[in-house]
Amino acid sequence: MKSLLRKSLNNEFFRFLLVGVSNTLVSYVVFLLLLPFLPYLYAYTLSYCVGIVNSYFMNVFFVFKKQITLHSFLKFPLVYVIQYGLGGAILWLLVGKLGIGRYGLMAWCWS
């Protein structure tokens, strides 16, 4: 079992998947923590930014084992611009158009 775990952690693709899952959980928890205090789009934006920074550092250190550079740090979020727009649009559709309220959104997320 330890051998399998060690072998998996040496596999870059496995580490990439692990970072993706953990980053999704971090972003989601931050969103849920901010939601009672901020409008949903602000909570989404802040949690998304936390997720990008978290993802950058986890990918650099854990997945690809590279050095941090200002250039790569500034370039990294560009990949997520379209994803942010789609996520914001879906959130706006659920809350703004379908009428799922702030606490209904939290309940919907947990179900």
N, CA, C and O of each residue as an XYZ file, in Angstrom:
444
protein
N       0.825     -1.195      0.000
C       0.000      0.000      0.000
C       0.868      1.256      0.000
O       0.609      2.192     -0.757
N       1.901      1.278      0.851
C       2.804      2.429      0.896
C       3.517      2.603     -0.431
O       3.772      3.723     -0.873
N       3.836      1.487     -1.059
C       4.509      1.522     -2.354
C       3.613      2.161     -3.412
O       4.076      2.958     -4.229
N       2.339      1.810     -3.392
C       1.379      2.382     -4.340
C       1.215      3.883     -4.114
O       1.174      4.657     -5.071
N       1.121      4.292     -2.854
C       0.996      5.712     -2.529
C       2.245      6.475     -2.965
O       2.147      7.548     -3.561
N       3.410      5.923     -2.668
C       4.663      6.567     -3.062
C       4.758      6.681     -4.585
O       5.185      7.709     -5.110
N       4.360      5.628     -5.284
C       4.399      5.621     -6.750
C       3.420      6.658     -7.311
O       3.734      7.358     -8.274
N       2.228      6.753     -6.701
C       1.228      7.732     -7.150
C       1.712      9.153     -6.940
O       1.520     10.009     -7.803
N       2.339      9.413     -5.797
C       2.832     10.765     -5.515
C       3.999     11.145     -6.416
O       4.300     12.328     -6.578
N       4.652     10.158     -6.996
C       5.718     10.443     -7.961
C       5.161     10.665     -9.367
O       5.893     11.074    -10.268
N       3.880     10.400     -9.554
C       3.233     10.572    -10.848
C       2.675     11.995    -10.933
O       1.810     12.383    -10.149
N       3.185     12.762    -11.898
C       2.782     14.170    -12.044
C       1.294     14.316    -12.310
O       0.671     15.235    -11.777
N       0.704     13.445    -13.114
C      -0.723     13.528    -13.420
C      -1.556     13.307    -12.161
O      -2.532     14.022    -11.934
N      -1.183     12.329    -11.346
C      -1.898     12.070    -10.096
C      -1.809     13.285     -9.175
O      -2.812     13.680     -8.579
N      -0.631     13.880     -9.051
C      -0.465     15.073     -8.216
C      -1.314     16.224     -8.754
O      -1.889     16.985     -7.977
N      -1.394     16.355    -10.072
C      -2.210     17.388    -10.688
C      -3.691     17.200    -10.326
O      -4.380     18.163     -9.991
N      -4.164     15.974    -10.396
C      -5.554     15.671    -10.021
C      -5.794     15.945     -8.541
O      -6.829     16.502     -8.178
N      -4.868     15.569     -7.700
C      -4.989     15.795     -6.268
C      -5.057     17.290     -5.951
O      -5.852     17.715     -5.113
N      -4.230     18.075     -6.616
C      -4.256     19.530     -6.427
C      -5.585     20.100     -6.916
O      -6.144     20.990     -6.275
N      -6.094     19.608     -8.029
C      -7.375     20.084     -8.551
C      -8.519     19.839     -7.584
O      -9.352     20.716     -7.358
N      -8.556     18.651     -7.019
C      -9.615     18.313     -6.061
C      -9.488     19.161     -4.798
O     -10.472     19.726     -4.322
N      -8.278     19.248     -4.261
C      -8.097     20.019     -3.026
C      -8.351     21.504     -3.262
O      -8.895     22.179     -2.388
N      -7.970     22.018     -4.415
C      -8.215     23.430     -4.711
C      -9.707     23.715     -4.865
O     -10.187     24.767     -4.442
N     -10.427     22.797     -5.458
C     -11.874     22.949     -5.565
C     -12.509     23.000     -4.180
O     -13.393     23.819     -3.930
N     -12.067     22.138     -3.292
C     -12.595     22.127     -1.922
C     -12.257     23.427     -1.183
O     -13.107     23.985     -0.489
N     -11.021     23.907     -1.331
C     -10.626     25.159     -0.673
C     -11.482     26.315     -1.179
O     -12.007     27.097     -0.387
N     -11.621     26.422     -2.490
C     -12.417     27.514     -3.071
C     -13.876     27.444     -2.618
O     -14.489     28.468     -2.317
N     -14.417     26.248     -2.574
C     -15.813     26.055     -2.179
C     -16.033     26.434     -0.720
O     -17.016     27.095     -0.386
N     -15.114     26.014      0.147
C     -15.235     26.345      1.569
C     -15.123     27.858      1.777
O     -15.877     28.432      2.563
N     -14.200     28.496      1.088
C     -14.067     29.951      1.198
C     -15.361     30.624      0.732
O     -15.828     31.571      1.365
N     -15.941     30.141     -0.370
C     -17.201     30.693     -0.873
C     -18.303     30.571      0.172
O     -19.021     31.533      0.444
N     -18.430     29.382      0.755
C     -19.477     29.172      1.759
C     -19.253     30.020      3.006
O     -20.214     30.482      3.621
N     -17.996     30.226      3.382
C     -17.699     31.063      4.545
C     -18.004     32.537      4.283
O     -18.427     33.251      5.193
N     -17.795     32.998      3.054
C     -18.033     34.403      2.716
C     -19.502     34.698      2.411
O     -19.957     35.828      2.584
N     -20.231     33.699      1.964
C     -21.605     33.890      1.509
C     -22.531     34.556      2.534
O     -23.349     35.386      2.136
N     -22.448     34.241      3.810
C     -23.342     34.928      4.760
C     -23.031     36.422      4.936
O     -23.870     37.173      5.434
N     -21.841     36.850      4.534
C     -21.417     38.224      4.787
C     -21.349     39.108      3.547
O     -21.317     40.333      3.667
N     -21.328     38.518      2.379
C     -21.153     39.274      1.138
C     -22.208     38.880      0.110
O     -22.754     37.779      0.173
N     -22.499     39.773     -0.837
C     -23.338     39.355     -1.967
C     -22.682     38.173     -2.686
O     -21.456     38.064     -2.711
N     -23.488     37.302     -3.262
C     -22.969     36.053     -3.811
C     -21.894     36.239     -4.870
O     -20.946     35.455     -4.918
N     -22.014     37.257     -5.723
C     -20.983     37.443     -6.742
C     -19.659     37.923     -6.144
O     -18.594     37.578     -6.657
N     -19.709     38.703     -5.084
C     -18.469     39.103     -4.395
C     -17.827     37.894     -3.718
O     -16.613     37.702     -3.790
N     -18.652     37.089     -3.064
C     -18.135     35.880     -2.411
C     -17.514     34.948     -3.453
O     -16.460     34.358     -3.215
N     -18.165     34.820     -4.597
C     -17.643     33.988     -5.678
C     -16.319     34.543     -6.184
O     -15.367     33.789     -6.384
N     -16.249     35.847     -6.390
C     -15.031     36.464     -6.917
C     -13.864     36.291     -5.945
O     -12.764     35.916     -6.352
N     -14.102     36.561     -4.671
C     -13.014     36.413     -3.689
C     -12.571     34.962     -3.550
O     -11.373     34.683     -3.492
N     -13.513     34.050     -3.497
C     -13.142     32.641     -3.369
C     -12.417     32.160     -4.622
O     -11.530     31.311     -4.537
N     -12.781     32.690     -5.767
C     -12.122     32.333     -7.017
C     -10.674     32.820     -7.006
O      -9.766     32.100     -7.424
N     -10.465     34.050     -6.524
C      -9.106     34.595     -6.431
C      -8.251     33.784     -5.455
O      -7.084     33.508     -5.732
N      -8.829     33.406     -4.321
C      -8.111     32.556     -3.362
C      -7.736     31.233     -4.038
O      -6.628     30.726     -3.862
N      -8.665     30.690     -4.805
C      -8.416     29.434     -5.506
C      -7.294     29.547     -6.525
O      -6.486     28.628     -6.660
N      -7.235     30.652     -7.235
C      -6.174     30.839     -8.233
C      -4.808     30.902     -7.554
O      -3.860     30.250     -7.992
N      -4.715     31.684     -6.490
C      -3.436     31.800     -5.776
C      -3.043     30.455     -5.172
O      -1.890     30.035     -5.278
N      -3.999     29.783     -4.541
C      -3.750     28.464     -3.970
C      -3.296     27.482     -5.051
O      -2.328     26.746     -4.860
N      -3.985     27.473     -6.162
C      -3.656     26.572     -7.254
C      -2.256     26.841     -7.802
O      -1.500     25.909     -8.077
N      -1.919     28.108     -7.955
C      -0.590     28.447     -8.472
C       0.503     27.861     -7.581
O       1.401     27.168     -8.060
N       0.418     28.145     -6.284
C       1.473     27.693     -5.385
C       1.506     26.171     -5.251
O       2.585     25.582     -5.186
N       0.350     25.535     -5.210
C       0.331     24.077     -5.103
C       0.876     23.425     -6.374
O       1.597     22.429     -6.306
N       0.529     23.990     -7.534
C       1.047     23.440     -8.791
C       2.546     23.652     -8.919
O       3.267     22.752     -9.350
N       3.016     24.828     -8.550
C       4.447     25.112     -8.658
C       5.252     24.219     -7.719
O       6.229     23.598     -8.137
N       4.843     24.154     -6.451
C       5.628     23.412     -5.463
C       5.409     21.902     -5.515
O       6.369     21.132     -5.476
N       4.167     21.482     -5.601
C       3.843     20.073     -5.432
C       3.769     19.301     -6.752
O       4.278     18.184     -6.841
N       3.142     19.884     -7.774
C       2.931     19.148     -9.023
C       4.160     19.204     -9.922
O       4.723     18.169    -10.277
N       4.569     20.399    -10.286
C       5.623     20.549    -11.291
C       7.003     20.803    -10.689
O       8.008     20.724    -11.396
N       7.062     21.106     -9.402
C       8.314     21.299     -8.674
C       9.234     22.289     -9.387
O      10.384     21.989     -9.705
N       8.685     23.473     -9.626
C       9.409     24.550    -10.303
C       9.678     25.687     -9.334
O       9.239     25.659     -8.184
N      10.391     26.668     -9.803
C      10.660     27.881     -9.035
C       9.547     28.898     -9.295
O       9.014     28.984    -10.401
N       9.211     29.659     -8.263
C       8.227     30.733     -8.418
C       8.897     31.899     -9.124
O      10.002     32.311     -8.769
N       8.214     32.422    -10.126
C       8.686     33.643    -10.780
C       7.516     34.613    -10.876
O       6.361     34.197    -10.960
N       7.814     35.879    -10.865
C       6.775     36.891    -10.992
C       6.059     36.742    -12.330
O       4.837     36.876    -12.401
N       6.806     36.469    -13.379
C       6.214     36.308    -14.713
C       5.189     35.173    -14.741
O       4.084     35.345    -15.255
N       5.555     34.018    -14.190
C       4.614     32.885    -14.201
C       3.425     33.150    -13.278
O       2.305     32.732    -13.571
N       3.668     33.843    -12.163
C       2.575     34.159    -11.242
C       1.559     35.103    -11.884
O       0.356     34.954    -11.670
N       2.033     36.071    -12.668
C       1.136     37.019    -13.333
C       0.439     36.390    -14.531
O      -0.685     36.767    -14.861
N       1.091     35.442    -15.182
C       0.520     34.785    -16.363
C      -0.503     33.711    -15.994
O      -1.440     33.460    -16.753
N      -0.332     33.090    -14.858
C      -1.169     31.958    -14.442
C      -2.665     32.267    -14.440
O      -3.434     31.454    -14.952
N      -3.124     33.408    -13.888
C      -4.571     33.662    -13.834
C      -5.234     33.858    -15.195
O      -6.457     33.752    -15.298
N      -4.467     34.138    -16.228
C      -5.062     34.358    -17.548
C      -5.822     33.131    -18.039
O      -6.797     33.256    -18.779
N      -5.385     31.973    -17.635
C      -6.040     30.722    -18.028
C      -7.463     30.663    -17.489
O      -8.336     30.035    -18.088
N      -7.691     31.315    -16.363
C      -8.961     31.180    -15.648
C      -9.999     32.255    -15.973
O     -11.094     32.234    -15.411
N      -9.684     33.177    -16.854
C     -10.610     34.273    -17.146
C     -11.923     33.748    -17.726
O     -12.997     34.154    -17.283
N     -11.850     32.867    -18.691
C     -13.070     32.318    -19.311
C     -13.841     31.477    -18.299
O     -15.067     31.555    -18.226
N     -13.128     30.681    -17.528
C     -13.783     29.848    -16.522
C     -14.504     30.713    -15.485
O     -15.608     30.374    -15.058
N     -13.896     31.815    -15.082
C     -14.529     32.727    -14.130
C     -15.819     33.296    -14.722
O     -16.848     33.343    -14.048
N     -15.758     33.723    -15.968
C     -16.943     34.273    -16.628
C     -18.079     33.269    -16.695
O     -19.231     33.614    -16.430
N     -17.765     32.028    -17.048
C     -18.801     30.992    -17.119
C     -19.375     30.688    -15.731
O     -20.589     30.554    -15.574
N     -18.511     30.582    -14.738
C     -18.979     30.322    -13.381
C     -19.858     31.447    -12.858
O     -20.891     31.199    -12.236
N     -19.443     32.689    -13.111
C     -20.236     33.844    -12.687
C     -21.587     33.886    -13.389
O     -22.599     34.229    -12.779
N     -21.600     33.537    -14.674
C     -22.852     33.529    -15.433
C     -23.807     32.460    -14.897
O     -25.009     32.700    -14.778
N     -23.273     31.294    -14.577
C     -24.114     30.218    -14.027
C     -24.663     30.622    -12.662
O     -25.833     30.386    -12.359
N     -23.814     31.229    -11.846
C     -24.252     31.687    -10.530
C     -25.333     32.751    -10.661
O     -26.328     32.713     -9.938
N     -25.147     33.700    -11.574
C     -26.140     34.755    -11.827
C     -27.458     34.127    -12.294
O     -28.535     34.558    -11.882
N     -27.365     33.103    -13.159
C     -28.570     32.428    -13.642
C     -29.310     31.758    -12.481
O     -30.529     31.890    -12.367
N     -28.586     31.045    -11.627
C     -29.223     30.353    -10.507
C     -29.855     31.329     -9.521
O     -30.986     31.123     -9.079
N     -29.132     32.389     -9.177
C     -29.619     33.313     -8.154
C     -30.484     34.405     -8.757
O     -31.600     34.651     -8.298
N     -29.963     35.058     -9.788
C     -30.652     36.209    -10.360
C     -31.892     35.867    -11.161
O     -32.880     36.600    -11.115
N     -31.856     34.774    -11.888
C     -32.980     34.436    -12.765
C     -33.883     33.335    -12.223
O     -35.101     33.397    -12.390
N     -33.304     32.336    -11.581
C     -34.115     31.233    -11.061
C     -34.564     31.473     -9.628
O     -35.364     30.711     -9.086
N     -34.050     32.529     -9.017
C     -34.535     32.944     -7.715
C     -34.052     32.129     -6.529
O     -34.659     32.172     -5.459
N     -32.977     31.396     -6.704
C     -32.435     30.674     -5.559
C     -31.773     31.711     -4.666
O     -30.811     32.361     -5.076
N     -32.283     31.870     -3.441
C     -31.777     32.885     -2.530
C     -30.440     32.515     -1.925
O     -29.924     31.421     -2.154
N     -29.879     33.439     -1.146
C     -28.571     33.246     -0.528
C     -28.506     31.949      0.260
O     -27.586     31.155      0.065
N     -29.459     31.722      1.138
C     -29.423     30.512      1.960
C     -29.922     29.306      1.178
O     -29.527     28.176      1.464
N     -30.770     29.530      0.210
C     -31.160     28.450     -0.678
C     -29.985     27.979     -1.512
O     -29.857     26.792     -1.812
N     -29.121     28.927     -1.887
C     -27.919     28.574     -2.635
C     -26.987     27.720     -1.783
O     -26.404     26.750     -2.268
N     -26.851     28.088     -0.507
C     -26.015     27.291      0.396
C     -26.599     25.889      0.546
O     -25.861     24.905      0.517
N     -27.905     25.793      0.703
C     -28.554     24.485      0.843
C     -28.440     23.684     -0.445
O     -28.238     22.470     -0.413
N     -28.571     24.378     -1.594
C     -28.462     23.714     -2.890
C     -27.037     23.181     -3.082
O     -26.848     22.091     -3.621
N     -26.045     23.946     -2.643
C     -24.661     23.520     -2.769
C     -24.373     22.295     -1.918
O     -23.579     21.438     -2.305
N     -25.016     22.211     -0.759
C     -24.751     21.096      0.151
C     -25.540     19.838     -0.212
O     -25.229     18.751      0.275
N     -26.554     19.978     -1.060
C     -27.358     18.787     -1.381
C     -26.753     17.970     -2.495
O     -27.309     16.941     -2.878
